[in-house]
Amino acid sequence: MTDSSSGTNPRDEGRRTARQTVMIAAFEGWNDAGGAATAALSHLADVWSAEHLRDLDPEEYHDFQVNRPQVGLGDDGERTITWPTTSVSVARLAERTVVLVHGIEPSMRWRRYCDELLTIAAELDVRTVVTLGALLADVPHTRPIPMTATSESVGLQSVLDVEPNTYQGPTGIVGVLQHEAASRGLQSVSLWAAVPHYVANPPSPKATLAILTRIEELLSEPVPLHDLPDDAVAWQHGVDELAADDQEIAEYVQQLEEAKDTAELPEASGDAIAREFERYLRRRDINGGGTSGPGPDKGPDKS
């Protein structure tokens, strides 16, 4: 539907406005199964050349007996102490500014913690807050990683095709930050990846790749993947080998595969194919019309 007075599509205008300035946050700990969410955030900071802005004072939010500081040697050979903290950096892309928040779930003062982060968001004119999370689930490593996207913002639910947040129960700092952002009138989206619980130790490159793919769709901004698709394939092959050596695990994986295949439609649906083709076109444009993106018979792009 097009606004005849302006010649613009309200849905497209809503997408542009919602995505102009975005904060993306991920936290180590309860919300970060397999390290998938924080690995995705670190990847974005790297490929988007984010510049460090500031750190939050760890004295305010962390119990150092729970999250202990790390001692090591600096580049000059002197011993240094690295304190558990939350780092804020800024990536300035062609179409928008993205604020990246990488932290450890705080031990105390969660409301003050969220207030400090959202004050920074206000200073940088952030309009949308995206939180990343990963949870352990009964899913097979051989199938695409399930992703969920929810929002408390009614406008974004239709504009970005995400579900309303209906979860009830214990929550982590991700849930609290989402709630506080919404209470300030910010738009918010929560992305979660389901990590196979029987391979819970980090890294989880396949889950990280799934999160980055969803971020790329959400922001309409190409995310260079570099070696991550190869890492995801190697990870899956490694788990395959472990399962092959353990009959009980192999049978359990087979049960999970059968349950998923029965309960869900194939991943290669029309919508999934359309989204993949859109990503291919965006990457082709970024590469100046090259053909390094995934065409019908090509593997993942490593740009």
N, C-alpha and C positions, 0 to 999 in steps of 0.2 A: 504494500500500500504506500503511495507516494503523496506527500503534502503538495497539493497543486499550487499553493501560494509561494512555496519556496523551491519546489522541484526536488526535495530531499526525501529520503525514506526514513521515517521515524525510527525504525529498527536499527538502521545503519548509524543514525545520529546517536542513538542510545549507546551503541557499542563504542563509538568514538569517544563520547563523553566519559563513559565508565572506565575506559582504559587509558585516559590521558596521563595520569600520574598514579602509579601503583606501588604499594608496599607488599613485598613477598617475605614471609617469615617462616623459619623452621627452627626447631629446638631439639637438642639432644635429650635423650632420656625416654620417658614414658610414651612420648608421641612419635618415636623415631625407630620403629622396628627395623633391624638390619642396617641401620644408619642410612636408609634410603632417602629420607626427606632432606637431611642436612647435606648429604652428598649432592643432591640435586641443586640445593642452594649454592654450595661451593662451586659447582660446575657453572652456574649462571654468572657468579662473580668473576670467574676466570674468563669465560668466552665473551662476556660483555665488558671486560676491562673495568670493573667497578672500582671506584676510588673510596678508600676508607674515610669515613666521616667522624665517628666517635665511638667510644666504648662506654657502657654503663658501669658505674662503680660496683664491683662485686661485693664489697662490704655490706651493701644495702640489701642484697637479695640472696646470698648463698651461705649455706652452712658448710664451712670448709672441712668438716669431718665427713660430710656426705660427698661433696665434690672437692677433692683435695687439689691444691695447687701442684704444678709439676716443676721439678727442678731439672735443669739441663745446662749444657754449654752453649754459649752464644757464638756468633761468627768470630769474635775476637778471642775465643777461648775462655772467657770469664763465665763463671757460673751464674745462671739467671733463674728467676722464678716466674712461671707463667700462671696467672690467676684465672680461674674459671669466670668468664664474663660473657656479655652480649655485645656483639660488634655490629655497627650499622655502617653500611656502605651505599654508594650511589652509582648507578649505571645510567649514563645519558645516551639514549638510543636515538635513532633518526626521528621517530614519531612520538616518543614519550620518555619520561624519566621513570626509572624503576629503583625503588629503595629496597635494599636487601638487608634483612635482619637475621643474623646467625647467632643463636644463643644456646645456653643450657637451661633446661627448665628450672626456675628459681625455687629455692627451698622455703622462702618466706616473702611476705609483703607483695602478693601477686597483684593486688589492685594498684598499689603505687608503681609497680613494675610496668603494668599495662599503661598507666597514666603517663609515665615517662616516654614510653615508645610512641604513644599516640600524640603526645605533645610534639615530638620530633616529626611525626607524620603531618601534623598541622603546619609546622614551620616550612615543610617542603611541599605544601599544597597537595598532599596525597588525598585522593578521592575514593580509592578502592583498596581494601586490605585482603590479600590472598594468603592464607595459611596452608602450610604443607604438613602432612602427617603420614605415618605408615604404621600399620598394625599387623600383628600375627594372626593368621587365619587358616582355616582348613581348605587350602587351595593347592592345586598341583603346580609344580615348577615348570611342567611341560606345556602349559597353556598360557595365553596372554595374561599379564598381571591385571586383576580386576581393579578398576579405579572408580571412586565415587566423588562427585562434586555436589556440594550443597551450599545453600545460601539462605540467610535470614532476610535478604533484601528482595522484596516481591518484584521490583523492577528487573533485577538481574536474573531472576528465575526464568523469565520469558525471553529476555534479550540474549542470555548466554546458554539457554537450554540446560539449566541445572535444577536439581531437585530442592524442595524445601527441607530444612533441617528438622527432622522429627526425633532425633536421638534424645533419650532420657537416661540418666545414670551418671556414674562418676566421670569427671572430665579432667583434662590437663590444662596446661597454660594455653594451648591452642584454642580450646573451647572458650576460655575466659577472655582471651584477646578478641576473639570473634564477637563475643557478646558486648564487650566494652566498645568495640569499634561501631557496632550497630547502634548502641545507645547514644553515640556522638553524632549519629546521622551519616556515618560513612557506609558505603556499600562494602559488602564482605562476601568472600567465597572461601570455602574450605575444600581442599583436595586431599584425598586419602588413597594410598596404595595398600593392597592386601599382600603381605609377604608370607610365603609358605612357612608355617611354624616349625617344620622339621629341618629347615635351613635358616635359622634365625640369626646366626652370627653375621656381622658385616664383613665385607661389603655385600650389597645386593644390587648389582648393576642393572639387572633386568627390571627391578622395581623403580630404580632411579630413572631409567630410560622411559618407563611408562609415565612417571610424574612429569618429566621434561616435555614429553609429547603432548600431555594435556595442557601444560603451561603455554606451549607454542600455539595450541588451538585457542586458548583463552585470551591471550594477548594479541593474536594475529601477528606475532613477531617471530621470525625464524630463529631457532636455537641451534647453533653449530654443535654437532654431537661428537666430532672427533673419533676417538677409539671406543666410545661407549657401546655402540652396537656390537663390536667384536668382543668386548669384555662381557657383554650379556650372553652372547653365544657360548663363550668359553665357560662362563659360570654354569650355564645349563648343562653343558657337556660334562663338567666336573661333577655336578649333582647326579647326572645319569650314571656315571661310573660308580659313585658311592652306592646308589640304589641297586646297581647290578651286583654288588658284592654282598648285599643284605637282602635275603629273600623276604623278610618281614616288611622292610621299607618298600621294596618293589611292589609287593601286593597292596600295601596301603596307598601308594601313589596311583596304582591302577584303579583302586576304588574311588579315589578323588577325581580321577579323569572321567570315569563313567558317570559319577554324580554330576559333574559340571557339564558334560556333554548332553546329559539328559535334561538338565534344568534350564539350560540357556540356549539361545539361538547361536548359530555359528558366528564367529567374530567377523568374517568377511561379508557383512551385511552391506546393503547399498549405502547406508549412511557412513559406515567405516571406510568403504572404498572412496567415497566422495571426499571425506576428510583427508585421507592420505593423498589424494590427487591435489587437493588445495595446498597441502604442505609442499608437495613436489613443485608446484608452480611458484610458490613464494621463494623457495630456495633457488630455483632456476633464475628468477628475477634478481635475487641478491647476488648471484654469481655472474651476472651480466649476460644472461641468456644461455649459459652453459648447460651441459647435460649430465652434471654430476649427481643430480637428484635421483630418487628411486622411480624409475619408469616401470612399465608393466613387467619387464624381465630383469630388473636390476635390483641389487641389494641396497641396504640402507646407505644414505648419504653420510660421508664422513667429513663434510666441510667444516 
